[in-house]
Amino acid sequence: MSSRMLPEEFADLERFAEQWSLATERQRYTARLASSMPELQELYDAAVPRMADALAYLDQFELDDLPEDARNLMRLFFSVVNASFPVEAWKQPRVPDSGAAYLDLVDEPVI
């Protein structure tokens, strides 16, 4: 049995899957805060060039019928989006000048 989490076409991103293919926004945000900028940059640099490929791959499925490896791919790219602001703008995992403020989702999409 394979321990692969992502579709074979995205084997180059497999090293990120366990840490970043997370089911909830809270988990993704927590992972971002626990990561260093080099870790976020590594994820970003590896995944952003594959984003169009990932979207094309995921578009072949209905959202309710995603195979588990495709669902993990989608969740990985949710984490990439979460990491993009720190990488592109803030240069730190936390939102600048936010102090102890925290936004918590009350409800999120079921996927």
N, C-alpha and C positions, 0 to 999 in steps of 0.2 A: 504494500500500500504506500502511495506517495504522500509525503508530508507537504507537498506543494500547496500553497494557499491561493496563488494567482493563476490565471490561464497561461498555458505554455508560451504563448506569444509575448508574454511580459515577464519571462524568466529573469531578465536583467534587473527587474525591480523586486524580485522575490526577497532579497536581503532586507527590504524595508517592511515587508508585509506583516510580520508578527508584531512589530512595534507600532505600526501606523494604520493598519486596517481595522480600525476601531468602530464599534457599533453606534456610539453616541457622540454628540458634540461635546458633552462634558468630558468624556474620555479623551477626545482629540485635543481639547484645550488643555487639559491636565498634562498630557504628554508633551505638548508644545512648551508649557511652562517648565517642565522638568528637563527639557533639552537644552543643549548649548547651541550657540549660533553656528559653530562648525557642523553640528549634527543637522540642524535645520537647513543649512546651505547645501549639504550633501544630498539630502532628500530632494530639495528644490532642483538642484542641478541635474540630478538623474531623471526626475519625473517630468518636469515641465516640457522637455523636448518630446516626450511620449504622450502628451495630453491629447493631441488630435487623434492619435492612434487609439488611445483608450476610449475616447468618445465614440469613434467609429465602431469599435468593437462592441461597446455597450449598447449602441443604438440598434443592434440586431435583435435585442431581447425586449420583451415587455417588462416593465419594472416589477410587476408582481410575479414574473416567471424567471427572474435572474438565477442562474446556477450559482452555487456557493462561491466558486472561484471568481465569477464576474462580480458578485456582490462585494467580495473582498477588494477587488480592483476599484470599484466605485468608492468604497470607503477609504481606500488608500488615497485616491485623488481628492476626497473631501479633506483629508489631512494636508495634502499639498496646498490646497486653497488656504487652509488655516495657517500654514507656515509661510505663505506668500507675503503677507503684510510685514512680519518681522524681517524677512529677507530683503524685500524690495524697499521698504520705507523706514522701519523703526530701528533696525540693526540691533534688536534685542527681543527676546521672547515675549516680554510683557508689553502691554499697551503703555506708551510713554505718558507720564504725568497723570496716571490713574490712581496712584496711591493704593489703598486697600479696596478700592471699588471692584465689584465683581458682578457680572451679568449672568444670571442663571436662567436657562430655558425652563419654562413651566411644562411645555409639551413640545415634542418634535415629531417629524414625520416617521411613520413606521415603514422601514425598508428592510 
